[in-house]
Amino acid sequence: MRRVDRTTVGVPKSLLEGGAGPKELTKVREHRLLPPATPPAKEKSFTYKAYKGDDVRAALETLFHGKCAYCETLYASSAPVDVEHYRPKGAVAEDEAHGGYWWIAMDWENLLPSCIDCNRKRGQILITPSTSLAVLAATAKPAVTQAGKKDSFPLSATGIRSMAEETDFSAEQPLLLNPCSEDPAASLAYSFDPGHPAGLMIPAGDLVSQERGAVSIQVYGLNRQKLVEDRTRLLRRLEFLGDQVIELAEAVEALSTPAAKLALQGTPAAGVASKLQLLLDRTIAEMKSLAAETMPYSSLSEAWLEIFKTRIRATLTDP
């Protein structure tokens, strides 16, 4: 999960005044005012449509580059996307009496694109964090666990849940991270084992941040098996490229000394250093491209590259 600036994409026209969103809000408000005895049950019978408009989907795809807001998996080319409500519209799993945040069901600020595994409650194999793939491989076959957000929206122990038509949510203290209103890196990190890279997410930061990170990992299913396997493949690619960068940098450094230049002068190998430097630059560019916001799991690549910078400095400065 990575920070996304929602202001870079305008509010879809269908959600603005006069569009389908405000018109539908009027209908749902009237629906909620029906007498309690009116069949069918009013809390569950209203069908929401406006938030799934084509312009809303297009705007979310542009904003998140075709990636799930939570796990950063690319959905655009091969999988359906759910237009997800950060605050659930029809029910709250942790508060049966609440009835959901229906009044912001058409609010642009409350909408996020999500893959079906992060959004829908489904049976998943969740991996318990460990620093070694050897430990993970030795672990008994894990059980299938229900994961996925659905109607979940837990608050901290001191949070106060907002009720119908309130728009000030500052007292709620939600435990789920929202990539458009905060930097997830304050609560989430990756467990990197140089010998056995594994793409596991772990809670980070102070105690409050760690609690939010842990809850988000669990509710969104951010350590589900297939997702961890995908991130691990990316880490192995980064490790391979990183090893190449270090070897190339050492070779360029060795061939760039005055003694080496003099020894190679006039020989067919005289231009080797410049060619290796070009290859080094291209390899570094390839590594950096994996951290671009358009790439899947870019937050993982970005975090790994920060560690790699320290590693390569130490390697090239050692005698």
WOMOLIN-V309479 format. One line per field, one symbol per residue. ss: DSSP state (a for helix, b for strand, c for the rest). phi: phi as a letter, one per 40 degrees, with the letter a starting at -180 (. if undefined). A space follows every 50 residues. Layout:
BEGIN
ss = ???
phi = ???
END
This chain:
BEGIN
ss = cccccaaaccccaaaccccaaaaaaaaaaaaacccccccccaaaacccca aacaaaaaaaaaaaccbccccccbccccccbbbbbccccccccccccccc caaacccaaabbbbbaaaaccbbbbbccccccaaaaaacccccbbbbccc ccccbccccccccccccccccccbcccccccccaaacbbbbccccccccb bbbcccaaaaaaaaaaaaaacccbaaaaaaaaaaaaaaaaaaaaaaaaaa aaaaaccaaaaaaacccaaaaaaaaaaaaaaaaaaaaaaccccccccaaa aaaaaaaaaaaaaaaaacc
phi = .bcbccccbccddcccdgcccdccccccccccccddccccdccbccbcbd cbcdcccccccccbfgbcccbgccbdcbbcbccccdcccbabdcacccgg cccbcbcdccbacbcccccbcbcbccccdacbcccccccddcccbcahcf bcacbccbcbccbdgcbcbcccfccccbccbacdccbbabcbbdcbcbcc cbcagcccccccccccdcccgcbcdccccccccccccccccccccccccc cccccccdccccccdgbcccccdcccccccccccccccccccccccfccc ccccccccdcccccccccc
END
